[in-house]
């Protein structure tokens, strides 16, 4: 089993990949805006977006991959100070 983040302090993983996949999918479906913690007991490390992409890709969840990617694109645009979204959908 792979380690999900270098910052995780647990020596051994106890949660199987299938359960982690379900956990990530359910977390994103419930609230895409909330950070996702490592699913190991007592681990408080937040999963990075590249790891979330990898988990979704490994599970072949194209629909949720696209939704998550769009969400991250929106967050990137929000950080651009001079970015203004057209209120009329013109571009």
Secondary structure, DSSP 8 states (H G I E B T S, - for coil): ---S-TT---SS--S-HHHHHHHHHHHHHH-TTS--B-SSTT---B--HHHHHHHHHHTT-HHHHHHHHHHHHHHHHHT-TT----TTS--
